[in-house]
Amino acid sequence: MPSLTPLRCNRISHSLLQLSPPIRLAALTPQPHLLRHTSSTSDPKSKEKQHQIAIIGSGTIGLSFTALHLVQNPSSTISIYDSRPDLYDYITAHLPHYISPAECSEQSYRDRIILAPTLAKAVEFADIVQEQGPETEEWKTKLWPEVERHARSDALLWSSTSGITATVQSKGMKDKSRLMVVHPYNPPHIMPLLEVVPGEKTSQAVINRTVKYWRSLGRTPVVIKKECTGFVANRLAFALFREACSLVAQDVVSVKDLDAIVTASMGPRWSVAGPFKSYAAGGGDEGMGGFMGKIGGTVQNCWEASERDVEKHKINAKKGEKWEDKMIKQCDEAYGHVDTAERDARTRLVLQAVRDSAPK
């Protein structure tokens, strides 16, 4: 096995065999009936959702996906592979923050978690292998040939990367058609979007199975037609973030007031209609053509002013720029340590309201 350092900035080890007390340690031996565990309370319809899922990397995204599978796929079993020597204590301390007792009892989901001592053991019976490792091309290109060697030939192989394409990641694989990117909008156990990004060689069958799985869990998988840097959601989010940084750097608005502007305007509107639908509505009976005809000149002026301002104030993401110090200082003064639990609870309420108000 090649060196896969680092996984979550740690070296890969086999020390998990020494964990005490173990979580379903008996399932680490080849016992397919245990890996196909079905809750006695499951209804017959849930059989189509029975999956063994291997999670590689248990950082925030890894735990969030673990919670998503456990809650939305109640007959699934999750095999977790991570190098941290305190994996048992880490998971028992942190995973409950991702799953409310109303969604799933702790005893119920603990019985469905396996701590794998090796990568091979984690993936050998998996229907799905989902990777949340370091964002380095070297690490990912070494990982997938090893997964390919030990996983079943029909297992779905997904990377949660934020920017390293499946085409790049799969270059050392024998069968490049198996791998694709499934990029979440953080945190995935709450946010419904999954960007499904095929590589140049990804097969249509793999795409179809991936979309079908996520739809069965009530998520919103969107197939991206072409690989691009950052995919789509991050490109949109970071474009708005760059403009926000530029306006703060120019002292047009403060960090806190800019956030208020977004949450009182675009935020609620975009939760029910994206930018194209919103601006098409702004064109009235003439739709988008009417909108562009009426204020297209203003749109162009804003775009051109934005480009000039970004260049003038050197709005780039390189650490040490003067504008960045101002922005960070204002963020610290306005928010300090952000309470993500409150953010997530309010986000859940917003998403539920959107679902409840959707046309039947």
Buried (B, 14 or more C-beta within 10 A) or exposed (E): EEEBBBBBEEEBBEEBBEBEEBBBBEBBEEEEEBBBBBEEEBEEEBEEBBBBBBBBBBBBBBBBBBBBBBBBBBBBBBBBBBBBBEBBEBBBEEBBEBBEEEBBEEEBBBBBBBBBBBBBBBBBBBBBBBBBBBEEBEBBBBBBBBBBEBBEEEBBBBBBBBBBBBBBBBBBBEEBBBBBBBBBBBBBBBBBBBBBBBBEBBBEEBBEBBBEBBEEBEBEBBBBEEBEEBBBBBEBEEEEEBBBBBBBBEEEBBBEEBBEBEEEEEEEBBBEEEEEEBBBEBBEEEEBEBBBEEBEEEEEEEEEEBEEBBEEBEBEEEEEBEBBEBBEEBBEEEEEEEEEEEEBEEBEEEBEEEEEEEEE
